[in-house]
Amino acid sequence: MKNYTITVNGNVYEVTVEEGTSTGAAPAPRAAAPAPKAAAPAPAPSGAQGSVAVTAPMPGKILGIKAEPGKAVAKGEAIIVLEAMKMENEIVAPADGTIASINVSVGDSVEAGATLATLN
């Protein structure tokens, strides 16, 4: 057997190749896990954290921010525009309150469950 290290599109794989008799089918290569990428630093929140968190319902990209810290919002009012699967989704206030912080910036990629903003 021979071991090889192969790099494809920046991902490193360790593969083992058997020499000798052939059955006609090639053995499946064992792929090593790609090296973990450094996580992007969390954006600094704008002001203090509030008691009500507004979270992302799905992963996506922030297209717009419709409210700023200190603005009073009503339940159901749009706070942030999130693009997911090529659709624009308005993220709305879950309750009446005042925006305490906006934790994302336009262009940020977010995961499901990430805190986008907080309300008081």
N, C-alpha and C positions, 0 to 999 in steps of 0.2 A: 504494500500500500504506500501511496505517496500523498503527502499533505501539501496543499497549496493555499495561499492567501490571495484572494481575488478582490479587486475593487471595482464596483459597478456604480456609476453615478454617485460617487463619494461614499457609498456604503461598503464596508469591508466584510467579506465572507471567508470563512475557513471551510475548505472542501477536502474530502479524502477520496482518492481514486484508487480502485483496486486494479492490480495488474494480473494478467493471467487469462484463465478461461473466460470466454464471453458467452452470455446466455442470449444475446441479441438485444436485451433491454439494458439501458444504462441505469445504474443506481441513482436514486435521487440524492442530490447534494444536501448536506446538512449546512444550513445557513446560521452563522453566528448573529446574535443580535447586533444591530448597528449601534455605534457609539452614541450615547445620549447627547442630545444637543442642549446647550446652555439655555435655561429658561430666561425669557425676557423679563427685565425687572418690572415689578408692578408699578403702574403709574401712581404718582403722588395724589392723594385725594385733595380736593379743593375744599379746605376747611375741615371742621370737625365731623365725625361720623354721627349719623342720626340713628334713631331707634328702629326705623322701618327700612329694611333692605329691599331694593329693587334689583332682582336678579335676571340674568339672561335665560330665557326658556329653552334656547338651543344654541349651538355654536354658530358663530358668524362674524361679520365685520361691521364695525360702527361706521355708519354713513353720515349721521348728523346728531347734534345735540340740540334739543328744542327748549331746554330750561337751564337756568344757571342757579348756583347756590343763592339762597335767600328768596327765591321766587315762590310764591304761594301757588299750590296746584290743587285741583279737585280730583277726586277719584275718577279714573278713566282718562285723564288728560295725558296726551303724549309727552314723554320726557326725552326719549332717545329713539333714533331710527337704526334698526339692525338689519343688515342684509344677510339672508340665509337662503341657500339654494336658489340664488338669483331672484329672490323676492324681497321687497322692502317690508319690514315688520315694525310697526310702532310699538314701543315698549311704554306702557302706560303706568300712571301712579296707582298703586294698589289701594290707596286711601287718601283722604284729604290731608294736606299737611304743607310743610315748607321744605324745599330742597335744602338738605344739610350739606351734601357733598355729591359731586359727580366724579366717579372713580375711573373713567375712561376718556379717551380722546378720539377724535375723528381719525379713522384709519386703523384703529386697534383691532386685532383679532381676539375674540373672547370665546371661552368654552361655556357649555351649558352649566348653569348654576353660579357663574361668576357674578359678583356684586357690581352692578353698573352704577348705582346711585343709592343714596340713603335719604330718608325723609324724617322730619321731626313731627 
